[in-house]
Amino acid sequence: MQNPVRLPRTQIAAVRIQILEQQNMRCALCNLPLAKDKAVLDHCHSTGYVRAVLHSSCNALLGKLENGMKRFGVTNSSAFLHGAASYIQQHAVPQTNLLHPLYRDDEAKRLRKNLLARKRRATLKDQA
């Protein structure tokens, strides 16, 4: 590998567009179409090397994942993410007939929200 070259700030936009075009105007992470105004130049926070161009939202989530894994002691982020992808794909179809006791579907969430709102209104009415 050649010696690293620090990218001047004035060249970020031009390099971002160049890499985006090389990526066929698609996010390198999610592979969905990527508009120039939503594109950001991603880099590795450990090495500083430019990696690719991503949606700003994909870049933000990737940063949270990478930083969060460090905090939780995950030492091999690549292995974890590959494992997570396989795990999520495998379980896209339920593997058991059991629902977790803390799970609430949209209807249950709506009913709970309404119940709490009624209780708050009743409390405010009692205080008045």
VOLUMPA-403702 format. One record per residue (C-alpha): residue number from 1; residue in three letters; chain; x, y negated, z negated. Coordinates in steps of 0.001 Angstrom, whole numbers, plus 500000, padded with zeros to 6 digits. Layout:
<atoms>
atom seq->NUM | type->ALA | mol->A | east->X | north->Y | up->Z
...
</atoms>
This chain:
<atoms>
atom seq->1 | type->MET | mol->A | east->500000 | north->500000 | up->500000
atom seq->2 | type->GLN | mol->A | east->501156 | north->496485 | up->500771
atom seq->3 | type->ASN | mol->A | east->501766 | north->493842 | up->498152
atom seq->4 | type->PRO | mol->A | east->498541 | north->492182 | up->497006
atom seq->5 | type->VAL | mol->A | east->497650 | north->488772 | up->498423
atom seq->6 | type->ARG | mol->A | east->495652 | north->486382 | up->496241
atom seq->7 | type->LEU | mol->A | east->492665 | north->485141 | up->498222
atom seq->8 | type->PRO | mol->A | east->492407 | north->481335 | up->498130
atom seq->9 | type->ARG | mol->A | east->489043 | north->480095 | up->496804
atom seq->10 | type->THR | mol->A | east->488593 | north->478150 | up->500026
atom seq->11 | type->GLN | mol->A | east->488605 | north->481436 | up->501973
atom seq->12 | type->ILE | mol->A | east->486043 | north->483356 | up->499893
atom seq->13 | type->ALA | mol->A | east->483080 | north->482479 | up->502136
atom seq->14 | type->ALA | mol->A | east->484904 | north->483359 | up->505355
atom seq->15 | type->VAL | mol->A | east->486164 | north->486681 | up->503970
atom seq->16 | type->ARG | mol->A | east->482705 | north->487486 | up->502572
atom seq->17 | type->ILE | mol->A | east->481123 | north->486964 | up->506016
atom seq->18 | type->GLN | mol->A | east->483891 | north->488941 | up->507742
atom seq->19 | type->ILE | mol->A | east->483471 | north->491924 | up->505404
atom seq->20 | type->LEU | mol->A | east->479670 | north->491677 | up->505570
atom seq->21 | type->GLU | mol->A | east->479823 | north->491910 | up->509368
atom seq->22 | type->GLN | mol->A | east->482157 | north->494932 | up->509072
atom seq->23 | type->GLN | mol->A | east->479486 | north->496479 | up->506811
atom seq->24 | type->ASN | mol->A | east->476857 | north->495898 | up->509551
atom seq->25 | type->MET | mol->A | east->475060 | north->493324 | up->507372
atom seq->26 | type->ARG | mol->A | east->474303 | north->495945 | up->504719
atom seq->27 | type->CYS | mol->A | east->475083 | north->496074 | up->501022
atom seq->28 | type->ALA | mol->A | east->477988 | north->498443 | up->500369
atom seq->29 | type->LEU | mol->A | east->476244 | north->499731 | up->497241
atom seq->30 | type->CYS | mol->A | east->472557 | north->500244 | up->498123
atom seq->31 | type->ASN | mol->A | east->472955 | north->500192 | up->501927
atom seq->32 | type->LEU | mol->A | east->469924 | north->497923 | up->502365
atom seq->33 | type->PRO | mol->A | east->470029 | north->494945 | up->504754
atom seq->34 | type->LEU | mol->A | east->471908 | north->492019 | up->503257
atom seq->35 | type->ALA | mol->A | east->471297 | north->488371 | up->504114
atom seq->36 | type->LYS | mol->A | east->474299 | north->486065 | up->504020
atom seq->37 | type->ASP | mol->A | east->472730 | north->483905 | up->501308
atom seq->38 | type->LYS | mol->A | east->472292 | north->486937 | up->498990
atom seq->39 | type->ALA | mol->A | east->475795 | north->488317 | up->499585
atom seq->40 | type->VAL | mol->A | east->478611 | north->488182 | up->497041
atom seq->41 | type->LEU | mol->A | east->482211 | north->489288 | up->497269
atom seq->42 | type->ASP | mol->A | east->482668 | north->492101 | up->494760
atom seq->43 | type->HIS | mol->A | east->485971 | north->492810 | up->493045
atom seq->44 | type->CYS | mol->A | east->487315 | north->495271 | up->490506
atom seq->45 | type->HIS | mol->A | east->487602 | north->493600 | up->487111
atom seq->46 | type->SER | mol->A | east->490454 | north->495931 | up->486125
atom seq->47 | type->THR | mol->A | east->492708 | north->495395 | up->489145
atom seq->48 | type->GLY | mol->A | east->491361 | north->492227 | up->490774
atom seq->49 | type->TYR | mol->A | east->491190 | north->493853 | up->494209
atom seq->50 | type->VAL | mol->A | east->488314 | north->492847 | up->496491
atom seq->51 | type->ARG | mol->A | east->486099 | north->495882 | up->497086
atom seq->52 | type->ALA | mol->A | east->483188 | north->494953 | up->499354
atom seq->53 | type->VAL | mol->A | east->480175 | north->492688 | up->499803
atom seq->54 | type->LEU | mol->A | east->477045 | north->493407 | up->497769
atom seq->55 | type->HIS | mol->A | east->473646 | north->491907 | up->497027
atom seq->56 | type->SER | mol->A | east->474055 | north->489511 | up->494120
atom seq->57 | type->SER | mol->A | east->471651 | north->491709 | up->492121
atom seq->58 | type->CYS | mol->A | east->473574 | north->494915 | up->492944
atom seq->59 | type->ASN | mol->A | east->476805 | north->493182 | up->491928
atom seq->60 | type->ALA | mol->A | east->475306 | north->492020 | up->488625
atom seq->61 | type->LEU | mol->A | east->473978 | north->495483 | up->487773
atom seq->62 | type->LEU | mol->A | east->477271 | north->497130 | up->488748
atom seq->63 | type->GLY | mol->A | east->479117 | north->494733 | up->486435
atom seq->64 | type->LYS | mol->A | east->476751 | north->495532 | up->483574
atom seq->65 | type->LEU | mol->A | east->477231 | north->499271 | up->484179
atom seq->66 | type->GLU | mol->A | east->481014 | north->499076 | up->484338
atom seq->67 | type->ASN | mol->A | east->481305 | north->496824 | up->481288
atom seq->68 | type->GLY | mol->A | east->478710 | north->498840 | up->479371
atom seq->69 | type->MET | mol->A | east->480465 | north->502128 | up->480057
atom seq->70 | type->LYS | mol->A | east->483652 | north->500743 | up->478525
atom seq->71 | type->ARG | mol->A | east->481735 | north->499731 | up->475385
atom seq->72 | type->PHE | mol->A | east->480208 | north->503208 | up->475099
atom seq->73 | type->GLY | mol->A | east->483553 | north->504953 | up->475574
atom seq->74 | type->VAL | mol->A | east->482979 | north->506330 | up->479066
atom seq->75 | type->THR | mol->A | east->486537 | north->506687 | up->480359
atom seq->76 | type->ASN | mol->A | east->485806 | north->507921 | up->483890
atom seq->77 | type->SER | mol->A | east->483129 | north->505658 | up->485358
atom seq->78 | type->SER | mol->A | east->483285 | north->507318 | up->488774
atom seq->79 | type->ALA | mol->A | east->482603 | north->510787 | up->487335
atom seq->80 | type->PHE | mol->A | east->479817 | north->509398 | up->485154
atom seq->81 | type->LEU | mol->A | east->478100 | north->507620 | up->488059
atom seq->82 | type->HIS | mol->A | east->478376 | north->510666 | up->490337
atom seq->83 | type->GLY | mol->A | east->476932 | north->512780 | up->487548
atom seq->84 | type->ALA | mol->A | east->474171 | north->510247 | up->486892
atom seq->85 | type->ALA | mol->A | east->473215 | north->510161 | up->490582
atom seq->86 | type->SER | mol->A | east->473005 | north->513966 | up->490760
atom seq->87 | type->TYR | mol->A | east->471089 | north->514108 | up->487485
atom seq->88 | type->ILE | mol->A | east->468525 | north->511511 | up->488596
atom seq->89 | type->GLN | mol->A | east->468061 | north->513221 | up->491974
atom seq->90 | type->GLN | mol->A | east->467614 | north->516620 | up->490337
atom seq->91 | type->HIS | mol->A | east->465006 | north->515252 | up->487946
atom seq->92 | type->ALA | mol->A | east->463081 | north->513173 | up->490498
atom seq->93 | type->VAL | mol->A | east->460679 | north->516127 | up->490399
atom seq->94 | type->PRO | mol->A | east->459736 | north->517098 | up->486827
atom seq->95 | type->GLN | mol->A | east->461641 | north->520151 | up->485575
atom seq->96 | type->THR | mol->A | east->459322 | north->520755 | up->482598
atom seq->97 | type->ASN | mol->A | east->455670 | north->520097 | up->481833
atom seq->98 | type->LEU | mol->A | east->456540 | north->518075 | up->478704
atom seq->99 | type->LEU | mol->A | east->456082 | north->514314 | up->478274
atom seq->100 | type->HIS | mol->A | east->458324 | north->512495 | up->475810
atom seq->101 | type->PRO | mol->A | east->456329 | north->511213 | up->472818
atom seq->102 | type->LEU | mol->A | east->457498 | north->507615 | up->473366
atom seq->103 | type->TYR | mol->A | east->456473 | north->507551 | up->477045
atom seq->104 | type->ARG | mol->A | east->453530 | north->505303 | up->477914
atom seq->105 | type->ASP | mol->A | east->451983 | north->505084 | up->481371
atom seq->106 | type->ASP | mol->A | east->450799 | north->501731 | up->482729
atom seq->107 | type->GLU | mol->A | east->447261 | north->502211 | up->481397
atom seq->108 | type->ALA | mol->A | east->448487 | north->503045 | up->477891
atom seq->109 | type->LYS | mol->A | east->450782 | north->499989 | up->477959
atom seq->110 | type->ARG | mol->A | east->447855 | north->497786 | up->479012
atom seq->111 | type->LEU | mol->A | east->445631 | north->499133 | up->476243
atom seq->112 | type->ARG | mol->A | east->448365 | north->498652 | up->473607
atom seq->113 | type->LYS | mol->A | east->449043 | north->495106 | up->474796
atom seq->114 | type->ASN | mol->A | east->445332 | north->494280 | up->474556
atom seq->115 | type->LEU | mol->A | east->445071 | north->495839 | up->471097
atom seq->116 | type->LEU | mol->A | east->447999 | north->493772 | up->469816
atom seq->117 | type->ALA | mol->A | east->446529 | north->490618 | up->471352
atom seq->118 | type->ARG | mol->A | east->443184 | north->491272 | up->469606
atom seq->119 | type->LYS | mol->A | east->444996 | north->491761 | up->466288
atom seq->120 | type->ARG | mol->A | east->446916 | north->488494 | up->466756
atom seq->121 | type->ARG | mol->A | east->443717 | north->486611 | up->467566
atom seq->122 | type->ALA | mol->A | east->441985 | north->488111 | up->464520
atom seq->123 | type->THR | mol->A | east->444912 | north->487115 | up->462286
atom seq->124 | type->LEU | mol->A | east->444860 | north->483560 | up->463641
atom seq->125 | type->LYS | mol->A | east->441099 | north->483398 | up->463163
atom seq->126 | type->ASP | mol->A | east->441442 | north->484576 | up->459538
atom seq->127 | type->GLN | mol->A | east->444103 | north->481937 | up->458887
atom seq->128 | type->ALA | mol->A | east->441927 | north->479110 | up->460262
</atoms>
